[in-house]
Amino acid sequence: MLFNIRVGNTTAGRETLLQFLRTQKQADPEFSVIDVGGSAGGWSHSVADWIVDINPVDTTRCFKANLNRYDDWQVVRDYVAEHGKFSFAICSHTLEDIANPMLVLEMLPQIADQGYIAVPSKYREFARIEGAHLGYIHHRWIFNIRPEEPNLFVGFPKLGFLEYATELHRLGDTSSAIEELAFRWKDRIPYRIVNDDYLGPTSGAVKEYYRALL
């Protein structure tokens, strides 16, 4: 179940989340938080009990893992088997970076009861904010939640043809007020990769799949 879906400012969204989590932890000392992919920046370290990341951090307990590899999750699964699920999982600005976000989306409900996901908005990924190319050069995915499917998180691979899909370029917007897509989830995360991860059978069909971003 997805809820509190918003397109907004990253800093404001994080401050709201931190306030919520601090309140939860003050009310319940057993309320536990894990940040998946949370080594960079350290914004969540004041509330995160554990971090899962390929880059170890010194400020909190860390499961060192490549998020794309199923076997690397074993140490987290073992911890959960012994101690129970975490109360809450953060996964902020991580899914767009990695090769296999589907694995993370499957793992999150296995290790936590509920959580928060944030990714760059489609508006940022179609803006030329780093130079001549669209979006961020290190991002592999664009994610969207359509009003027609409000309980479905959909991933679109960032394909080279998007540089020439001029009808989609009108989405581009560098405004910080719409820089991220974020939501809360509970129990499960309904998601899909566009066309069930099959990019075919024709170029025309692929272009139609991506029109869903408009």
Secondary structure as the mmCIF struct_conf table of DSSP 4:
data_model
#
loop_
_struct_conf.conf_type_id
_struct_conf.id
_struct_conf.beg_label_comp_id
_struct_conf.beg_label_asym_id
_struct_conf.beg_label_seq_id
_struct_conf.end_label_comp_id
_struct_conf.end_label_asym_id
_struct_conf.end_label_seq_id
STRN STRN1 LEU A 2 GLY A 8
HELX_RH_AL_P HELX_RH_AL_P1 THR A 10 ALA A 27
TURN_TY1_P TURN_TY1_P1 PRO A 29 GLU A 30
STRN STRN2 VAL A 33 VAL A 36
TURN_TY1_P TURN_TY1_P2 GLY A 37 GLY A 37
BEND BEND1 ALA A 40 GLY A 41
TURN_TY1_P TURN_TY1_P3 TRP A 43 VAL A 47
BEND BEND2 ASP A 49 ASP A 49
STRN STRN3 TRP A 50 ASP A 53
BEND BEND3 ILE A 54 ASN A 55
BEND BEND4 ASP A 58 THR A 60
STRN STRN4 ARG A 61 LYS A 64
TURN_TY1_P TURN_TY1_P4 LEU A 67 ASN A 68
HELX_RH_3T_P HELX_RH_3T_P1 TYR A 70 TRP A 73
HELX_RH_AL_P HELX_RH_AL_P2 GLN A 74 HIS A 83
STRN STRN5 PHE A 86 PHE A 86
BEND BEND5 SER A 87 SER A 87
STRN STRN6 PHE A 88 SER A 92
BEND BEND6 HIS A 93 HIS A 93
TURN_TY1_P TURN_TY1_P5 LEU A 95 ASP A 97
BEND BEND7 ILE A 98 ALA A 99
HELX_RH_AL_P HELX_RH_AL_P3 PRO A 101 ILE A 111
STRN STRN7 ALA A 112 ALA A 112
BEND BEND8 ASP A 113 ASP A 113
STRN STRN8 GLN A 114 PRO A 120
HELX_RH_AL_P HELX_RH_AL_P4 LYS A 122 GLU A 125
TURN_TY1_P TURN_TY1_P6 PHE A 126 PHE A 126
BEND BEND9 ALA A 127 ALA A 127
BEND BEND10 GLU A 130 GLY A 135
TURN_TY1_P TURN_TY1_P7 ILE A 137 HIS A 138
STRN STRN9 TRP A 141 ASN A 144
TURN_TY1_P TURN_TY1_P8 PRO A 147 GLU A 148
BEND BEND11 GLU A 149 GLU A 149
TURN_TY1_P TURN_TY1_P9 PRO A 150 ASN A 151
STRN STRN10 PHE A 153 PRO A 157
HELX_RH_3T_P HELX_RH_3T_P2 GLY A 160 TYR A 164
HELX_RH_3T_P HELX_RH_3T_P3 THR A 166 LEU A 171
HELX_RH_3T_P HELX_RH_3T_P4 SER A 176 ILE A 178
BEND BEND12 GLU A 179 GLU A 179
STRN STRN11 GLU A 180 LYS A 186
BEND BEND13 ASP A 187 ASP A 187
STRN STRN12 TYR A 191 ILE A 193
HELX_RH_3T_P HELX_RH_3T_P5 VAL A 194 ASP A 197
BEND BEND14 PRO A 201 PRO A 201
HELX_RH_AL_P HELX_RH_AL_P5 SER A 203 TYR A 210
HELX_RH_3T_P HELX_RH_3T_P6 ARG A 211 LEU A 213
#
